[in-house]
Amino acid sequence: MLLIGLTGSIATGKSTVSSLLSSPPHNIPIIDADLLARQVVEPGTPGYAAIVRHFAATTRRVFGETEALRRDRAALNAIVHPAVRRAMFRAVLACYLRGCWAVALDVPLLFEGGLDRFCGVTVVVAVRDPEVQLRRLAARDPHLSREDAENRVRSQGDVREKAARCEARGDGRGVVLWNDGSREELAASVHEALAKLKAQNPPWWSWTLLGVPPLAALVAAYRIWQNGRINRQWHESKRTSKL
């Protein structure tokens, strides 16, 4: 089964691509990290209980740069992030057992969280012109000031940097969907990319991996090792370029 890591930045069209992937004719299951992050802390869940135990009946905030706020934020992340990863693993396993040829992880901070290591291919939805992002964000959230919009874009990192990192993975392992145009153009790019990925990862291969779990484990281990090597090369190239 091909694990697709889908990422991008705010107002680049990642949600649109996620919708296109999950709709006919593609029908690829989507595992939404943001949705899981909300689900794992709903009342009645272990995550919710852990948060209540730590923070008790307080209104302490976790956003800010004081030492106390950083500690609280770290404590919250230590509860939520492992719970989200466990939920992701269960969802991926369910897709594997159903014999899906592919499943997409929709993760805004895919590279930053290190989840790209587990993916057979990463897909970055990007725009070449930063002004396109800002215009789309302003149209979607007209109450935002220019400064607020720029801060939101900046908070998720430079999407062109993510695109470059994706392309550095090589053919068949990294796909960049440039979305400076219309939805129709984006849909055509998605269709073209998926056709190529499906040719490289045919459904019969998914059924083979389902029938031979040791082979599936070996393939997964190799991908993790390969992606780790690619990431080390990327970080080394960035370090060298700064010298």
Secondary structure, 3 states (H helix, E strand, C coil): CEEEEEECCCCCCHHHHHHHHHCCCCCCCEEEHHHHHHHCCCCCCHHHHHHHHHHCCCCCCCCCCCHHHHHHHHHHHHHHHHHHHHHHHHHHHHHHHCCCCEEEEECCCCCCCCHHHHCCEEEEEECCCHHHHHHHHHHHCCCCCHHHHHHHHHHCCCHHHHHHHHHCCCCCCEEEEECCCCHHHHHHHHHHHHHHHHHHCCHHHHHHHHHCHHHHHHHHHHHHHHHHHHHHHHHHHHHHHCC
